[in-house]
């Protein structure tokens, strides 16, 4: 059997799709399971022991030409089953022209009319992992499965030099401003830390804000690792941290996939949307103030719609 899973959204969305891989593998031993994701995210699933091939779609350059190439690649692979976790039109087009006998996905996709099985996607008190697993629940009858990543021996060895002292990790940024705990708040928290190394994690694009936090903190055992680690090296480092401090963003889900201790700060959003932590040791931090504007949206905004950003600024760092 040949199976393709599609999730071409952001890093966190790919992590939250990983339980689908696990349950399909447990059900269809010997099946070929491939995964299609956006170019740049493939590092998450490198050397995954339960995947046969990673297909990547470059959305940033020649997007539509590359879309045609992916469609041809998918048709050539002759999948029996395509599971489209992504809810937007582009992935629906790939599914439509996949040639697969079975096509599954969420009803919110504009091309869901072509699916042989459509599942209603509702933002309710279910976790996003539960919603994703509903796509295959009649096939696998599996129980809830936590996200899973597979850093290699080399990934763990690469970050071993950072584990000689007790440490915590902080991933201070987010794609969305309104999901991001302010840099001044991180600075204030770091100044309260004692006897631990602090590692700041993120992409190369996060380096500047991490450098600001490091340079403006009075506590000196702060190391800016943004842009210096791969996704799986970051996961390997988070695994053994005393605590990982994150926003409602991809590092939260990476921590869940490693069952690493995590403190998740929700500014403009809420865990009720279904994107909370799944680690055995986890905490959720939100403002204690009653704000009529919170939550202001599912994904966040480039600026606070109300202009005051109280959902973040009223969180006391002593609660961390």
N, C-alpha and C positions, 0 to 999 in steps of 0.2 A: 504494500500500500504506500502511496506517495501523498504526503500531506504538506500543505503550505500554510504557515501562520503569517498574517500581515499585521504589522503595527508600525506605521511610518511617522508617528508623532514624536514626542520628546523622550529624553532619556528615562525619566520616571515612568512613562507609559510603557516603555519596553520592559522595565523591571517588573511592573505589575502584570504584564502578559506572561511572564516566565512560568507561573503555575500551570498554564495551559500546556506548555511543553512537557512538564513533569507528568501530568495526568495522561496525556496522549501516549507518552513513552511507556508508562506503566500498563496501559490498556493494549496498545498495539506494538508489542515487542517485535522487533524486526522491521518495523515500518521505517520508511525514509521520511524524516521530518526536517523540513527546511523553514527558514525564517526570513521574511522580507522586512527590512527596516531602512530608515533614511541614512544616507552616507554621513559618517561622523559618529554614529552610535554603535557601529559594529564592534568596537572594542569591548562593549559590555558582554557580548556573547562569544568572544573569541575562544576557541578550543573547548566549546561547550560539549560535554561528552554525549549528550542526547540529541544533538543536531547534526545533520548531514552536511548542509550547505547554508551559508549566509548570502542572501541576495541584498544588494544595496541600491538605493535610488537616490541619486544626487539631485536634490530639490533646489539647490542654490545656483546652479549653473546649467543652462540649457535644460530647464526643468521639463518641458513638454517633449523635447527630443528624447531625453532620458526616460521619460514615461513610456514612450513607444518602444524603446529598447527593452524595458522591463517587461512590458506586456508580451513581447516576442519571446523573451527568455522564459516567462512563466508558461506560455503555451507550449513551448518546446519541451519543457519538463514533464508535461502530461500528468498533472496532479489529479488524484482521485477525489481529494477533499481540500477545499480552501476555506480557512477560517479567518475572516476579516474582523479584527478587533477594532480597527480604526473606523471612525464614524463619519468620515468626510468623503467628498465626491471622488477625489483622485484614486483612493484605494478601492472605491466601488467600481470604478472603470476597469481597474486591473482585475478585479473579481469577475466582472461581467464578461470580459474577454479571455478569462483563464482557460476555458474549455473543460473545467472540472465538472464531474457529474454532480457532486455535492458542493454547495456553496452556502456558508453560514456567516451570519453577521448580525449587527444590531439594526433595528428598524429605523434608527435616525439617519442612517446613511442614505443619501438621495438615490442610490442605485440598489437599494435593498429589494426592489421589485424583482431583481434577477436571482435572489437567494432562494435556495430550496428550503432553508430554515431561517426564520427571522425571530430574533429575541428582542423583547421590549427593553430598552435601556432607560432606567429611571434613576434620577439623583434622589436617593432616599437614604435610610440609615444603613443600607448594606455597604460593605467595603467594595471598592472597585475590583478587587480580586474576586470577590463573590460574583459580581456582575459578569466579569470575563469568563469565569468558569461555567456560568449558566449557558454559554454558547455550546458547551460540550457535555452538559450534565446527563443527557440521555444516552450519550455514547460511553462515558467512562464510569458514571455512577460513583465518582470519587468523592472523598471528603474534602473539606477545606485544606488547601495546600498553600503554605507560605511561599513568597517569592524566593528564588534561588539563583545565586550567581556562583561561578566557579573560577576564582582566581587560581592561577597555576602555582606550582612550587616556586617558580622563578619570581612570580609576583610577590609572594610572601618573603622570599629571600631579598628582593630588591628593597623592601621597606623595613627589613629587619634592623637596619642601623638606626632607625627612629624609635625603636622599642626598648632601648637600654634603660630608660627611666619611666616612671609613671607619667602618663600623658592623657590629654583630652584632645579631641578634634572639634574644630568649629568650621562649618561651611556657611559663611555669612551672607551669601548672595542668593539671588533668585532671578529667573528670567523676567519676572514681573516685580516692579517697584513695590506695589501694595502688599506683596507677600513677604517682603524683605524687612527683617528686623533692622532698624537703623544702625549705621556704622558707629554712631556715637554711643548707642546702647551696648554694642559689642565691646567697644573700648572700655566703657564703665564696668562691664562684667569682668573683663580680663584683668582689670586693676584690682579685683577682689580675690583673684586666684593666688594660691600659695603652693609651693613644692611640687609643681607639675609643669611639664613642658606642654605648650599649646601649639598645635599644628593647625594652620589655616589652610583649608582645602577649597579647590575650585578650578575652573578652567583658566586658560591663559588670559581670557577676556576679564577675569575677575582679579587679576594680579594687582591692578592699581588700587582697588578698594581694599584688598587685603593688606597691601603695603601701607595704606593710610592707617588702618587699624593697628598694625604692628608699630608704626613709627609714632603714633600719638598715644600709645599706651605706656604707662609708667612701668608695668611689669615687663621684664626683659627676656624671659624665656619663651619668646614667641617666634615661631618659624613659619615663614610664608612659603607654602608648597604649591600654591595655585599655579597651574600650568606645567608643573614639574612631574606629576604622576599620571599614569594612565588611569582609566576608570577602574580597572580591576586592581591596580596597585592601591588606589584610594580605598577600595572595598577591603583589601587585605589589611590596611592600616587601621581602618575603622573597627575591624573585627575585635581587636585587642585593646581598644581605648577604654579608659575608665568611664568615659561618657562621650557621646557625640552630640553636639548642639547644632541643630539644623532649622531651616525654615520649612514651610509647606512646599517642598521642592524635591528635585531628584535625589539629593543625598539622604533625605528621609527614607526613601524607598530602598536605596542601596543599603542603608543600615538594617532595614527590615530583612532584606535578602541575606544578610550575613548574621542575622539574629544578634546584632551588636546593640549594646545599650544606647538609648537615644532619648534626647529631650527635644521635642518638636514644638516650635513656636508658630502659632497660627495668628497672623495679624488680620488681614482683611477677609480671610476665608474661615471655614469651620471644619472640624473633623467629621461633622454630620454629612458632609458631601461624600465621604467614603474614601478619603485619602490619608487616614491617620496611620500611626506607626503600628507595626505588627510584631516587634521584638518582644521577647519575654520580659525584658526590663525596659519599660518605656514610660515617658511622662509627656503630657500635653500642657503647654503654657498658653494662656490667653488673657486678655485684659479682664479685670474684674468689673469694669464699668459697663453699664447697660447702654449700648449704642444702637439706635434704631437703624443705622446705616450698615451694621455688620450682621451677616456677610454682605458685601456689596457686589459680589459676582463669583462665578465658579473658578475662573482662572486668574483673576487679578487684573490690575490696570497699571499703566505707565506712570500714573500719578493718582493720589487720593481724590476721588470724585467730589468729596466735600471740602477738600483743601486743608483739613486739619490733621489727618492721619492719627487720630486718637486711638484707633485699634492697636497701633504699635507703640505710640509714645506714652501711653498710660500703663504699659506693662513694666512692672518694677523688676529690675535685674536681680533683686534679692530673691525673687521667686524661682530663679534659675538654679 
